[in-house]
Amino acid sequence: MRNKLLVYLAAAAIPALLIVDVVQAQRYAKLKSEVRALELKQVELVEKNKKLISDISVLSSSDRIERIAEYELGMRKANTDDIVRVEIKGSAK
């Protein structure tokens, strides 16, 4: 009787283990595809970040800023005569 029960349990365990294996394989495949999508997104974001850093360096160049200040805003470099120094002396307590 006991041997028959063990045989039935073993016979039932084999399909159950196969089903568990299939489920695990499906989960692994899904996770693998998600990881691949995230890796591609990461590469895309790194490239976008590189472009933005390049754009920042171009936009913040001193030549460009000077050109905008002079031609678009009508500014010029201050002469020595134009500079006024102000000194504020506080009262001693």
Secondary structure, DSSP 8 states (H G I E B T S, - for coil): -HHHHHHHHHHHHHHHHHHHHHHHHHHHHHHHHHHHHHHHHHHHHHHHHHHHHHHHHHHT-HHHHHHIIIIIS------GGG-----------
